[in-house]
Amino acid sequence: MNNSPHVDPAERSAVMRLFYRDWRPTRLGRWVNRVQGWLSGRGLPPRFMAALEVRGRASGRTRSVPVVIATVDGHHYLVSMLGAQSD
């Protein structure tokens, strides 16, 4: 277990533990994120998801991270599936 003062929300659900452990995606979680990022990057459903592509600062490789588009009071926000402490 990590020394984070915050409890990982994925640890509450057996299904979510298949995808995330200790605030990090598992091998299955990385694969699902990659597929969802690819689908979202091509504009395929669901429309509330998008792919955020960033270049790695050390490797220079492009990474595609799926995010959810949340609408609150008419404003759109990108929400990370891994929470506020993720890179």
C-alpha positions in Angstrom: 0.0 0.0 0.0 1.2 3.5 -0.6 1.8 6.2 2.0 -0.9 8.5 0.5 -3.2 10.1 3.1 -6.1 9.7 0.7 -7.9 6.4 0.2 -8.0 5.1 -3.4 -11.6 5.1 -4.5 -11.0 2.1 -6.7 -10.1 0.0 -3.7 -13.8 0.0 -2.6 -15.0 -2.0 -5.6 -13.8 -5.5 -6.7 -14.5 -4.6 -10.3 -12.5 -1.3 -10.1 -9.6 -3.2 -8.5 -9.2 -5.1 -11.8 -8.4 -1.8 -13.5 -6.7 0.3 -10.8 -4.5 -0.4 -7.7 -2.6 2.0 -5.5 -3.7 5.0 -7.6 -2.2 3.4 -10.8 -3.8 1.4 -13.7 -3.2 -2.3 -13.8 -2.1 -4.0 -17.0 -5.8 -4.5 -17.9 -6.5 -0.9 -17.0 -3.8 0.4 -19.3 -5.1 -1.8 -22.1 -8.7 -0.5 -21.6 -7.4 3.1 -21.4 -5.5 2.7 -24.6 -8.5 1.3 -26.5 -10.8 3.9 -25.0 -8.3 6.6 -25.9 -8.1 5.3 -29.5 -11.9 5.2 -29.9 -12.4 8.6 -28.3 -9.7 10.1 -30.5 -11.6 9.1 -33.6 -14.8 10.6 -32.3 -16.6 7.3 -31.7 -19.2 7.1 -28.9 -19.7 7.7 -26.1 -19.7 11.5 -26.7 -19.1 12.3 -23.0 -15.5 11.0 -23.4 -12.5 12.4 -25.1 -8.8 11.6 -25.6 -6.2 13.9 -24.2 -2.9 13.4 -26.0 0.3 14.6 -24.4 4.0 14.1 -25.2 6.1 12.5 -22.5 8.6 15.0 -21.1 11.4 12.4 -20.8 10.6 9.8 -23.5 9.0 12.2 -26.0 6.4 9.5 -26.8 2.8 10.6 -27.3 0.4 9.2 -24.7 -3.4 9.1 -25.1 -5.3 9.4 -21.9 -9.1 9.0 -21.8 -11.0 11.7 -19.9 -14.7 12.4 -19.2 -16.3 15.6 -20.3 -18.4 16.8 -17.4 -20.9 19.7 -17.7 -21.6 21.8 -14.6 -23.7 24.9 -14.8 -23.3 25.1 -18.5 -19.4 24.9 -18.3 -17.5 21.9 -19.7 -14.7 20.3 -17.7 -12.2 17.5 -18.4 -12.2 15.0 -15.6 -9.4 12.5 -15.1 -10.4 9.0 -14.3 -7.4 8.7 -11.9 -8.2 11.6 -9.7 -6.5 14.9 -8.8 -3.1 13.3 -7.7 -2.4 11.6 -11.1 0.1 12.8 -13.6 
